[in-house]
């Protein structure tokens, strides 16, 4: 079952049972825990989902240490905190202990306040390592659209990456603010906005230029003209967007590397320690791909808080395996379909996972890195499937990208 189907199923369950849920503990078990499971966390693994988490810097009050309801970890790094409210309570306010935990745990970049229906996501856009007072994203399990699902996918365990989330959160916040600003200007143009438009009229054509000083009288004259112009422009834009463009060549989408390019690496990512086990896995995979008779791409790895990725020629969007080698459980995800993976890994447990960031399609559960030796056909197929997408590149081009 894919991610969208998981959320749809959970939404139906919450709709049926929400009225029967009373109190915070019932909210956790009936509503919040299933949500954590739906976004990819093993709720039965205490090293991954830690209820009633107490940090070593916790403050003691009234004889008890402050705690957060849930701490979510990936590869032993706490990446998200969850504060639970009872179903029916507002999920708006959070008390000081959540922000103290967020500020104190350097690997944590996301905090959630939820009543089991509404999930409010916080990060540290204003001040580094200081939890914002306002959420950058709100998800309602009973009322969501496609865009909400796309945003939620960033927090799935298989996709979780600090840099991508931070960049996306910043974009969401400023797009929201800019949309409100533009909406206000379009509904009620300010004097400064009208003045700007009148001043710029001459750039359209010399005959439109307003000569002399732009006085208050001229501004008042042009205010109704600007409103009509805005309405006409919006109607024209909507008409164009709804009219099919005939014989218009379609440009291929730009392959944006959200994990590379000019984005500066997050300081938390630089603290990731590549283990000997991960290096061993990389060497095994590299040896397997070198047996290919069709392709000869060089490989590199990308180590993050959430996964250990293997990609072609050092380009992180050209990945074909992502490994999860924490001490509690081990697995790797591929871009191949579940049916194809099952046929190549018949003795292993294969799961379907969300097709979200990076088009993850299937997960293979392994007991140790040595299992990779038993999965050479699958690994080779993953490598060649990704290499085939980029086969138009010549070896010289590949070497140039490698050295760039």
N, C-alpha and C positions, 0 to 999 in steps of 0.2 A: 504494500500500500504506500502511495506517495505522500508527500508532505501535505499537499492541499486536501487530500482525502482524509488524512489524520486529523487535521484541524476541523474539517466539515463534520466528521464523526463526533469529535469532542464537543463541538458547538451544539449538536443535537442532544448529546447527553446532558450538557449543562442546562439547556433549555427545559429538559424534562425533570431534572432533579433539583434545580436551584431553589425552588420554593420550599423544599423539604430540608434544606441545609440551614442549621441554626448554630451560631457561635463560631469562634475562630478555628477551633480544632476540627470541627466538621467541615468547615470551608477548606482547610488544608487537605484533608484526606479525600474529599469528594470532588473538589474542583481544581485546586492548585497542583497537587501531585500529578494528576493526569495531564495537566498542561505541560509540566516539566518533562514528562515522558514524551509528549507529542513533539517537543522541540529537541528531542534526541538524547536526553540525559537518562542514565540508568538509575531509576529511583530506588532500586534495591541494592545499589553499591554505595556503602557509606563513605567511600573515598571520593565519590563523584557528587553525590547529593548528601550534604551534611545538615541534618535538621538540628535546630537549637544550637547553632554554632557559637562557640565562645573563643575569642582570640586571646593571645597571651597578654595583650595590652588592655583587656576589658576592664571597665570601671565597676567597682563593687558598690551597689546601692541596696539599702534595706536588707543587708545580709546575703545578697545574691549578685552574681556577676551579670553585667549587661550581655545580651546575646542577640543574634539575628535569627529569624525563623529558618532560613535556609542559606547555605553557602554552596555554590556550584563550582566544581573544580574540573579542570581538564589537565591531565598529566600532572596531577598534584599541585597545580597552580589555581588558586581561587580566582575565577574570572567574573562571577556574578553573585550578587547578594539579593535575597528576596525577603521583603517584609510583608507579612500576611495580615489582612484585616478580615473581620467577619463579613460574610456575605450580607449585603444590605448596608454596611458602613461605606462611607465615601473613601475612595482610594487616593484621595488628593493629598492629605497631610501625612507627613512622616516625622517621627520624632528625632531627637539628636543622636540617638545611638546608631541608627543606620548610617548617617553621614560620618560619624566618628569611625565606624568600621570601614566605610568606603575610603576615607582619607588615610586610614592607617594601613590598609592592605594595598601595596603598590601595584600588584598584578591585577587588581580589580578595576575594571573600567565601566561596569554596568551595574546599576542597582535598580531593582523593581519593587514597586509598591502595588499590591493587588488585593482585591476583595474576591478573587476567584472568577470575576466576570470582566472587570476592567484591569488592564495591566499597564502601568505607567513606568516608562523607562527613563532613567536618569544617567547622566555621565558628567564629565568635568570640562565642558567647553569654555566656561568663563575663566576659571583658574585651575591650573594643572594640579591634579590629585586632590581637588576640593569639589565635593559633590554639588552640582547645580541645584538651585532651589526649584527650578521648573523642569518638567520632563521634556525630552526632545521628541518622544513618540508615545502615543497611547493606542493600545490595541484592545478592542472590546470583542470578546469571544462570541457575543450574540449579534453584533452589528459590525461587519467588516466588509471590505471590498478587495478587489484584486491588488490594488496598490498596498493595502495594509498587509496582505500576505507576503508580497515582495519584500516589504520592510522587515517583517517578522523573520524571514528566512536568514537574515544576517545573524540572528541569535541562536540558530540551530547549532548543536554541538559540532556537526560536521563542517560547518562554514565559519565558525567563530574565529575572527581575526581582528585584533585590536585596531590596527591601522585602518582597515576597511570600515569598521564600525564608527570610529572617530570621524573619518572623512564624511561618511554618509550622514551621521548625526548633525554635523556642522552644516551640510548642504540642506538637510530638512529644515533646520531652524531658520536659516537665512531665506530659503525659498518661501517659507510661511510668512516671515516678516515682510519680505519684498512684495508678496502677493497682497497682503493687507494694505501696504503703502500704495501700491498701484491701484487697488480697488478704491481706496479713499480718494485718490487723485482723479480717477475716472468718474466717480460719482459726484464729486464736488471739487473741481479744479481749484487749487489755491492760486493766490495772486502771483506768487513766484513762478508757478508752473505755467500760467497763462502768459506771463511776461517772457519766459523762456521760449515758448512756442511762437509768440509774435516776433521776437528777435530773430528766430531761426527761419522765418517765412521766406526771407530773401534767398536762402540757400536752395529752395525748391526751384524758383525762377525769379529773375530780376524784377519782373512785373508785380510780384507779390510783396516786395520789400516795403516796409513801413518806414518812411523817412522821418528823421527828427527824433526827439526824445519820446520814450514810451511813458506817457503820463497815466495817472489814475483814470482819467476819462477814457483813454484808449483801452485800458484793461477792462473797464466795465463794459465797453462796447463789444470786446472780443469774448467775454465770458460765455454768453449764450452761443456764440459761433463755435467756440472750442467744444462745448458740450455736444452740439449737433455733429461736429466733425468726429468726435470720439465715438458717438453712436454709429455714424456711418462707417467708420473704419472697422469697428467691431463686427458689424453686419457683413462687411466685405470679407473680413478674415474668416468668419464662420462659413460663409458661402463657399469660399475657396477650399476650405478644409473638407467640406462635404461633397465637393464636385470632383469626380474621378479625373485624374490627369492622364490624358491619352498620349500614347507614344512617348512618355517621359522615361528616359533611362533611369533605372534604379541603381543607385550606388551601393556597393556592398558595405555592410556595417563595419565600422572601425573597431578593430580588436583592441579594446582598452585594457591595459594591464593595471588593474587596481592595486596590485601588490608590488608594482615596480615603478618604472618611469621616473618622473621628477619628484615623486612623493618622498619626503624625508622619513626615514625609518623611525618608528616610535621607540622611545627609550626603553620601554618595557620589553619590546621584541629583542633588543640587543642583550638583554639579560637571560635570554633563553640559552640553556646549556645543551649542546648536542652530545648525546650519550654514546658510549661505545657500542651499545646495542643498535642504535640508529645507524652508525657508521657501518657496522657489520651488515645490516640490512641493505644499505646503499651499495656496498661492494658486491653482495650477492646479486642484486638486481642488475647492476652494471654488467656483471659477467654474463648474466642470462641474455641481456639485450645485445651483447657483442656477438652472439651466435646467429643473429639475424642475417639472412642472405639478401634481404631487400633494402635495408636501411642501415646507415652508419652515423647516426646522430650521437654527439657527445651528450652526456648527462650531467646535471647538477642537482643538488638538493636544496630545499628551502625549509629551514627549521623555524617553527612558530610555536606559540603557546599551546595551540590546539592540535597541530598535526606536523608530520615530517613529510614534506612533499618531494616527489621525484619528477623532474621535468626535463624537456629537451633543450639543449644548447643554452641553458641558463635562463630561459625566458619562462617566468613563473606561470603565465597563462597557458603554456604548452605542457601542462602536467598530465601524467597518465596514471599515477598512483599517489595516494595520500595515506600514510601509515600512522596508526595510533598505537604506540608501544608502551603505554603506562604499565606499571607493575601489576595492576589488578586484572586487566583484560587487554587483549591485543587484537587488532583488526587492521584492515586496509580497505579503502574505497576505490572504485574504478569508475570510468565513464561508460563501461559496457553495460548492456542490458542484463537483467537478472537471469533470463533463460540462457544467454550465451555463457555467462559466468558459471552457472550451475553445470553446464555441459563440460566445462574445462576444470571444474573443481568439485567433482562428484562426491568426494569424501569429506567435504568441508561444509559448514553451515554458511549459507548465503542469504542475505537479507536485501530487500529493496529499500532504498533510502531516497530522500528528497532530491528531486532534480532541480536544484536551485543554483546557487553560485558555483560555477565550475561544472555544471551538468553532471553532478554525481548521480549514479544510477544504481549501484549495487555495493554491498559491503560483504567482505569475507572475514569470518572469525577464525583466528589462528591461536595456537597455544604458545608458540615461540617463534623466533626468527628462523629457526631451522626448518619450519614448515614451508618457507619460501622455496626450498629445494624441491619440494613435492609439487610446486605450482608453477613450474617453468613454462609450461604451455600457456597458461593464463597470463603470466607476466609478459611473455613474448608477444602475445596477442594484444595486450593493452598498449605496449610500446609501439607495435607496428600500426595499430589503429590510429594512434595520435600522430605518428610520423607521416602516415598517408595524407593527413590533412594539410601537411606543409611540404609535400614532395616536389612542388614547383620550385622550391629553393635549391639552387645548385650547391655543391660542397663548398665552392669558394664563398658564396654568400653566407653560408652557415658559419664558416670560419670568421668572416668579417663581423657577423653579429656577435659571435663568441668573444672576439677581441674588443668589441665596442664598449 
